[in-house]
C-alpha cells in the first residue's frame, strides 16, 4: 500500500480542490505546487482526460524536522495529494502515505515525522469524506 483515498460526491471539481486545500490548511499544510495534469497532457500530447491535479502539500515544521533527520529526504517531499474527477460530481482525493518515506529511508527521526504527517493527512481525508480507503 502506498496511499489512501476518499471519494467526494455531489461537488464540482473546483469545489473539491477548494475543500481539500482548506482541510489541508486546517492541519498546517500549505500547497507549494499545483500541477494540472489534465492541461499538461492536452498541451504536451494532445490527449483529453478528466480533470486531475497534483497538490504538493507541505507542513513546514514537519518538513524541517525531516530534513534535519535526513537531508536528502527532499527527494520525497512535498506530500503529494491528488484530486481527480471520476465522473460528474464524483471526485477522488488521494494522499501518499508518509510511511512510504520510512520504508525508503528508515531512521527514527524520519519515522516520528512520518507518523505525525500521516495522522494529519488521515484527519484531512476523514474530514473530506469519511473513512480513508488504502491504495
Residue frames as a rotation matrix with the C-alpha (Angstrom) as fourth column:
UNK 1
0.578 0.816 0.000 0.00
0.816 -0.578 0.000 0.00
0.000 0.000 -1.000 0.00
UNK 2
-0.521 -0.820 0.237 1.26
0.833 -0.549 -0.069 3.44
0.187 0.161 0.969 -0.85
UNK 3
-0.922 0.212 0.325 -1.61
-0.221 -0.975 0.009 5.76
0.319 -0.064 0.946 -0.06
UNK 4
-0.543 0.827 -0.146 -5.21
0.707 0.357 -0.610 6.29
-0.452 -0.435 -0.779 0.93
UNK 5
-0.890 0.303 0.342 -8.18
0.084 -0.628 0.774 7.95
0.449 0.717 0.533 -0.75
UNK 6
-0.460 0.871 -0.170 -11.66
0.348 0.001 -0.937 9.21
-0.817 -0.491 -0.304 -0.16
UNK 7
-0.661 0.332 0.673 -14.44
0.687 -0.095 0.721 9.99
0.303 0.939 -0.165 -2.62
UNK 8
-0.727 0.452 -0.518 -16.41
-0.059 -0.791 -0.609 13.23
-0.685 -0.412 0.602 -2.57
UNK 9
-0.525 0.643 0.557 -19.90
0.849 0.347 0.399 13.12
0.063 0.682 -0.728 -4.07
UNK 10
0.475 0.880 0.013 -22.17
0.880 -0.475 0.001 15.93
0.007 0.011 -1.000 -5.11
UNK 11
0.441 -0.398 -0.805 -19.40
0.056 -0.883 0.467 18.51
-0.896 -0.251 -0.367 -5.50
UNK 12
0.976 -0.191 -0.103 -17.75
-0.139 -0.190 -0.972 20.01
0.166 0.963 -0.212 -8.54
UNK 13
0.400 -0.908 -0.127 -14.07
0.788 0.411 -0.459 19.54
0.469 0.083 0.880 -9.24
UNK 14
-0.227 -0.479 0.848 -13.34
0.036 -0.874 -0.484 23.16
0.973 -0.079 0.216 -8.27
UNK 15
0.571 0.493 0.657 -15.27
-0.654 -0.211 0.726 22.73
0.497 -0.844 0.202 -5.02
UNK 16
0.921 -0.270 -0.280 -13.25
0.356 0.875 0.329 19.59
0.156 -0.403 0.902 -4.27
UNK 17
-0.027 -0.964 0.264 -9.99
0.631 -0.222 -0.743 21.49
0.775 0.147 0.615 -4.82
UNK 18
-0.097 0.051 0.994 -11.17
-0.452 -0.892 0.002 24.28
0.887 -0.449 0.110 -2.50
UNK 19
0.841 0.469 0.269 -12.35
-0.457 0.350 0.818 21.84
0.290 -0.811 0.509 0.20
UNK 20
0.690 -0.653 -0.314 -9.11
0.648 0.750 -0.136 19.85
0.324 -0.109 0.940 0.00
UNK 21
-0.203 -0.789 0.580 -6.95
0.349 -0.612 -0.710 22.97
0.915 0.059 0.399 0.20
UNK 22
0.163 0.361 0.918 -8.94
-0.680 -0.633 0.370 24.26
0.715 -0.685 0.142 3.19
UNK 23
0.977 0.209 -0.045 -8.78
-0.124 0.723 0.679 20.90
0.175 -0.658 0.733 5.01
UNK 24
0.318 -0.938 -0.135 -5.02
0.759 0.337 -0.557 20.73
0.568 0.075 0.819 4.43
UNK 25
-0.225 -0.374 0.900 -4.64
-0.106 -0.909 -0.404 24.26
0.969 -0.186 0.165 5.77
UNK 26
0.620 0.563 0.546 -6.56
-0.606 -0.098 0.789 23.33
0.498 -0.821 0.280 8.92
UNK 27
0.939 -0.333 -0.089 -3.90
0.333 0.807 0.487 20.66
-0.090 -0.487 0.869 9.58
UNK 28
0.493 -0.770 -0.405 -0.98
-0.120 -0.522 0.845 23.05
-0.862 -0.368 -0.349 8.97
UNK 29
-0.229 -0.552 0.802 -0.28
0.752 0.423 0.506 22.20
-0.618 0.718 0.319 5.32
UNK 30
0.138 0.205 -0.969 0.15
-0.501 -0.830 -0.247 24.76
-0.855 0.519 -0.012 2.60
UNK 31
0.733 0.089 0.675 0.09
0.498 0.606 -0.621 23.93
-0.464 0.791 0.400 -1.10
UNK 32
-0.034 -0.881 -0.472 3.53
-0.054 -0.470 0.881 24.64
-0.998 0.056 -0.031 -2.57
UNK 33
-0.904 -0.252 -0.345 2.76
-0.357 0.003 0.934 23.33
-0.234 0.968 -0.092 -6.03
UNK 34
0.133 0.965 0.225 -0.34
-0.231 0.251 -0.940 22.65
-0.964 0.073 0.257 -8.09
UNK 35
-0.867 -0.485 -0.113 0.23
-0.264 0.254 0.931 20.54
-0.423 0.837 -0.348 -11.19
UNK 36
0.229 0.949 -0.218 -2.64
-0.695 0.003 -0.719 20.49
-0.681 0.316 0.660 -13.66
UNK 37
-0.566 -0.476 0.673 -2.12
0.000 0.817 0.577 17.06
-0.825 0.327 -0.462 -15.21
UNK 38
0.342 0.788 0.512 -5.16
0.641 0.203 -0.741 17.40
-0.687 0.581 -0.435 -17.48
UNK 39
0.876 -0.026 -0.482 -3.77
-0.273 -0.850 -0.451 20.61
-0.398 0.526 -0.751 -19.03
UNK 40
-0.094 -0.995 -0.039 -0.26
-0.708 0.039 0.705 19.15
-0.700 0.093 -0.708 -19.33
UNK 41
-0.386 -0.009 0.923 -1.49
0.358 0.920 0.158 16.04
-0.850 0.391 -0.352 -21.17
UNK 42
0.705 0.672 0.226 -3.54
0.516 -0.267 -0.814 18.19
-0.487 0.690 -0.535 -23.55
UNK 43
0.744 -0.459 -0.486 -0.64
-0.537 -0.843 -0.026 20.59
-0.398 0.280 -0.874 -24.14
UNK 44
-0.209 -0.973 0.100 2.16
-0.757 0.226 0.613 18.03
-0.619 0.052 -0.784 -24.47
UNK 45
-0.813 -0.124 0.568 0.34
0.099 0.933 0.346 15.07
-0.573 0.338 -0.747 -26.02
UNK 46
-0.724 0.624 -0.294 -2.90
-0.615 -0.392 0.684 16.47
0.312 0.676 0.667 -27.41
UNK 47
-0.632 0.454 -0.628 -4.77
0.435 0.878 0.197 13.98
0.641 -0.149 -0.753 -25.22
UNK 48
-0.086 0.709 0.700 -8.00
-0.659 -0.567 0.494 14.70
0.748 -0.418 0.516 -23.40
UNK 49
-0.541 -0.005 -0.841 -8.59
0.527 0.778 -0.343 13.38
0.656 -0.629 -0.418 -19.91
UNK 50
0.602 0.790 -0.120 -10.80
0.565 -0.314 0.763 14.22
0.565 -0.527 -0.635 -16.94
UNK 51
0.532 -0.377 0.758 -9.65
-0.543 -0.839 -0.037 16.91
0.650 -0.392 -0.651 -14.51
UNK 52
0.707 -0.442 -0.553 -6.65
0.648 0.718 0.254 15.73
0.285 -0.537 0.794 -12.48
UNK 53
0.538 -0.547 0.642 -4.43
-0.471 -0.826 -0.309 17.83
0.699 -0.137 -0.702 -10.22
UNK 54
0.250 -0.564 -0.787 -1.45
0.797 0.581 -0.164 17.00
0.550 -0.586 0.595 -8.03
UNK 55
0.794 0.032 0.607 -1.13
-0.272 -0.874 0.402 19.26
0.543 -0.484 -0.686 -5.00
UNK 56
-0.132 -0.903 -0.409 2.28
0.431 0.319 -0.844 19.44
0.892 -0.288 0.347 -3.33
UNK 57
0.802 0.539 0.258 1.32
-0.026 -0.400 0.916 19.85
0.597 -0.741 -0.307 0.33
UNK 58
-0.269 -0.944 -0.188 3.87
0.374 0.078 -0.924 20.97
0.888 -0.319 0.332 2.89
UNK 59
0.932 0.323 -0.163 3.77
0.261 -0.290 0.921 21.36
0.250 -0.901 -0.355 6.66
UNK 60
0.456 -0.834 0.312 6.91
-0.372 -0.497 -0.784 23.48
0.808 0.241 -0.537 7.21
UNK 61
0.229 -0.431 0.873 7.70
-0.965 0.015 0.261 22.32
-0.125 -0.902 -0.412 10.79
UNK 62
0.702 0.063 0.709 7.40
-0.117 0.993 0.028 18.66
-0.702 -0.103 0.704 9.77
UNK 63
0.904 -0.402 0.145 9.41
0.218 0.142 -0.965 19.20
0.368 0.904 0.216 6.58
UNK 64
0.369 -0.794 0.484 12.15
-0.744 -0.564 -0.358 20.93
0.557 -0.228 -0.798 8.59
UNK 65
0.341 -0.195 0.920 12.30
-0.744 0.541 0.391 18.04
-0.574 -0.818 0.040 11.08
UNK 66
0.878 0.028 0.478 12.51
0.212 0.871 -0.442 15.51
-0.429 0.490 0.759 8.25
UNK 67
0.764 -0.619 0.182 15.29
-0.018 -0.302 -0.953 17.49
0.644 0.725 -0.242 6.53
UNK 68
0.266 -0.663 0.700 17.24
-0.951 -0.300 0.077 17.66
0.159 -0.686 -0.710 9.80
UNK 69
0.444 -0.024 0.896 16.94
-0.432 0.870 0.237 13.90
-0.785 -0.492 0.376 10.25
UNK 70
0.008 -0.370 0.929 17.75
0.693 0.671 0.261 13.06
-0.720 0.642 0.262 6.62
UNK 71
-0.315 -0.189 -0.930 18.97
-0.203 -0.944 0.261 15.91
-0.927 0.271 0.258 4.36
UNK 72
-0.966 -0.111 -0.231 18.24
-0.246 0.148 0.958 14.03
-0.072 0.983 -0.170 1.12
UNK 73
-0.529 0.831 0.169 14.62
0.620 0.515 -0.592 13.38
-0.579 -0.209 -0.788 2.08
UNK 74
-0.257 0.383 -0.887 13.74
-0.444 -0.862 -0.243 16.36
-0.859 0.331 0.391 -0.10
UNK 75
-0.933 -0.081 -0.352 13.62
-0.352 0.424 0.834 13.82
0.081 0.902 -0.424 -2.92
UNK 76
-0.665 0.706 -0.245 10.38
0.688 0.706 0.167 12.58
0.291 -0.058 -0.955 -1.32
UNK 77
-0.267 0.557 -0.786 8.88
0.555 -0.578 -0.598 15.95
-0.788 -0.596 -0.155 -0.41
UNK 78
-0.600 0.501 0.624 6.36
-0.800 -0.355 -0.483 17.58
-0.020 -0.789 0.614 -0.50
UNK 79
-0.628 0.512 0.586 3.49
0.137 0.814 -0.564 15.26
-0.766 -0.274 -0.581 0.40
UNK 80
-0.942 0.277 -0.189 1.55
-0.250 -0.204 0.946 14.64
0.224 0.939 0.262 -2.79
UNK 81
-0.386 0.912 0.137 -2.23
0.086 0.184 -0.979 14.87
-0.918 -0.366 -0.150 -2.79
UNK 82
-0.973 0.113 0.202 -4.22
0.204 0.007 0.979 14.08
0.109 0.994 -0.030 -5.93
UNK 83
-0.227 0.957 -0.182 -7.65
-0.213 -0.231 -0.949 15.37
-0.950 -0.177 0.256 -6.82
UNK 84
-0.980 -0.136 -0.143 -9.18
-0.173 0.244 0.954 13.61
-0.095 0.960 -0.263 -9.82
UNK 85
-0.152 0.980 -0.129 -12.60
-0.914 -0.189 -0.358 13.54
-0.375 0.064 0.925 -11.38
UNK 86
-0.788 0.008 0.616 -14.11
0.088 0.991 0.100 10.07
-0.610 0.133 -0.781 -11.79
UNK 87
-0.344 0.736 0.583 -17.44
0.885 0.046 0.464 11.31
0.315 0.675 -0.667 -13.11
UNK 88
-0.309 0.299 0.903 -19.51
-0.049 -0.953 0.299 14.45
0.950 0.048 0.309 -12.94
UNK 89
0.276 0.377 0.884 -19.79
-0.801 -0.418 0.428 15.32
0.531 -0.827 0.187 -9.23
UNK 90
0.988 -0.155 0.001 -17.69
0.123 0.788 0.603 12.33
-0.094 -0.595 0.798 -8.09
UNK 91
0.494 -0.852 0.173 -14.15
-0.563 -0.465 -0.683 13.29
0.662 0.240 -0.710 -7.14
UNK 92
0.739 -0.381 -0.556 -11.41
0.603 0.742 0.292 11.12
0.301 -0.551 0.778 -5.65
UNK 93
0.595 -0.639 0.488 -8.91
-0.699 -0.711 -0.079 12.76
0.398 -0.294 -0.869 -3.30
UNK 94
0.806 -0.379 -0.456 -5.81
0.418 0.909 -0.017 10.65
0.420 -0.177 0.890 -2.66
UNK 95
0.723 -0.573 0.386 -2.87
-0.691 -0.586 0.425 11.04
-0.017 -0.573 -0.819 -0.29
UNK 96
0.140 -0.769 -0.623 0.58
-0.160 0.604 -0.781 9.48
0.977 0.209 -0.038 -0.47
UNK 97
0.940 0.167 -0.298 1.11
0.234 0.319 0.918 7.65
0.248 -0.933 0.261 2.83
UNK 98
0.552 -0.768 0.325 4.09
-0.768 -0.620 -0.158 9.29
0.323 -0.162 -0.932 4.57
UNK 99
0.554 -0.342 0.759 5.08
-0.381 0.707 0.596 5.85
-0.741 -0.619 0.261 5.87
UNK 100
0.929 -0.264 0.260 6.40
0.355 0.431 -0.829 5.19
0.106 0.863 0.494 2.35
UNK 101
0.534 -0.761 0.367 9.27
-0.571 -0.645 -0.507 7.55
0.623 0.061 -0.780 3.29
UNK 102
0.351 -0.377 0.857 10.12
-0.836 0.287 0.469 5.40
-0.423 -0.881 -0.215 6.28
UNK 103
0.786 0.011 0.618 10.27
0.151 0.966 -0.209 2.31
-0.599 0.258 0.758 4.10
UNK 104
0.817 -0.469 0.334 12.67
0.335 -0.085 -0.938 4.03
0.469 0.879 0.088 1.73
UNK 105
0.231 -0.724 0.650 14.80
-0.417 -0.677 -0.606 5.98
0.879 -0.131 -0.459 4.19
UNK 106
0.273 -0.071 -0.959 14.38
0.729 0.666 0.159 4.46
0.627 -0.743 0.234 7.65
UNK 107
-0.728 -0.656 0.198 15.65
0.320 -0.581 -0.748 6.15
0.606 -0.481 0.633 10.77
UNK 108
-0.327 0.588 -0.740 13.90
0.935 0.084 -0.345 7.14
-0.140 -0.805 -0.577 13.97
UNK 109
-0.678 0.020 -0.734 13.88
0.088 -0.990 -0.108 10.84
-0.729 -0.138 0.670 13.12
UNK 110
-0.852 0.379 -0.361 12.06
-0.451 -0.181 0.874 10.22
0.266 0.908 0.325 9.86
UNK 111
-0.612 0.637 -0.469 9.66
0.588 0.763 0.269 7.73
0.529 -0.111 -0.841 11.46
UNK 112
-0.446 0.459 -0.769 8.39
0.706 -0.348 -0.617 10.25
-0.550 -0.818 -0.169 14.01
UNK 113
-0.708 0.173 -0.684 7.83
-0.420 -0.883 0.211 12.88
-0.568 0.436 0.698 11.31
UNK 114
-0.818 0.404 -0.409 6.05
-0.230 0.422 0.877 10.37
0.527 0.812 -0.253 9.07
UNK 115
-0.587 0.619 -0.521 3.83
0.803 0.530 -0.275 9.30
0.106 -0.580 -0.808 11.97
UNK 116
-0.439 0.391 -0.809 2.77
0.291 -0.790 -0.540 12.89
-0.850 -0.472 0.233 12.62
UNK 117
-0.752 0.131 -0.646 2.26
-0.607 -0.518 0.602 13.69
-0.256 0.845 0.469 8.92
UNK 118
-0.827 0.461 -0.321 0.22
0.191 0.768 0.611 10.52
0.528 0.445 -0.723 8.43
UNK 119
-0.476 0.672 -0.567 -2.06
0.808 0.079 -0.584 11.36
-0.348 -0.736 -0.580 11.36
UNK 120
-0.459 0.262 -0.849 -2.64
-0.144 -0.965 -0.220 14.85
-0.877 0.022 0.481 9.99
UNK 121
-0.802 0.124 -0.584 -3.28
-0.594 -0.061 0.802 13.69
0.064 0.990 0.123 6.42
UNK 122
-0.763 0.573 -0.299 -5.67
0.531 0.820 0.214 10.98
0.368 0.004 -0.930 7.60
UNK 123
-0.375 0.639 -0.671 -7.61
0.545 -0.434 -0.717 13.63
-0.750 -0.634 -0.186 9.51
UNK 124
-0.600 0.132 -0.789 -7.79
-0.589 -0.740 0.324 15.68
-0.541 0.660 0.521 6.29
UNK 125
-0.892 0.221 -0.395 -9.02
-0.177 0.632 0.754 12.61
0.416 0.743 -0.525 4.41
UNK 126
-0.606 0.683 -0.407 -11.64
0.795 0.502 -0.342 11.85
-0.029 -0.531 -0.847 7.06
UNK 127
-0.440 0.418 -0.795 -12.81
0.123 -0.849 -0.514 15.46
-0.890 -0.324 0.322 7.17
UNK 128
-0.739 0.085 -0.669 -13.34
-0.639 -0.405 0.654 15.42
-0.215 0.910 0.353 3.42
UNK 129
-0.153 0.696 -0.702 -15.33
-0.834 0.289 0.469 12.27
0.530 0.657 0.536 3.06
UNK 130
0.820 0.524 0.230 -15.23
-0.564 0.671 0.482 9.70
0.098 -0.525 0.845 5.76
UNK 131
0.618 -0.549 0.563 -13.11
-0.095 0.659 0.747 6.61
-0.781 -0.515 0.355 6.20
UNK 132
0.049 -0.696 -0.717 -9.88
-0.941 -0.272 0.200 6.51
-0.335 0.665 -0.668 4.14
UNK 133
0.950 0.197 0.241 -9.52
-0.083 0.907 -0.413 3.62
-0.300 0.373 0.878 1.68
UNK 134
0.075 -0.994 0.075 -5.99
-0.220 0.057 0.974 2.20
-0.973 -0.089 -0.214 1.17
UNK 135
0.954 0.096 -0.284 -4.47
-0.295 0.137 -0.946 2.07
-0.052 0.986 0.159 -2.29
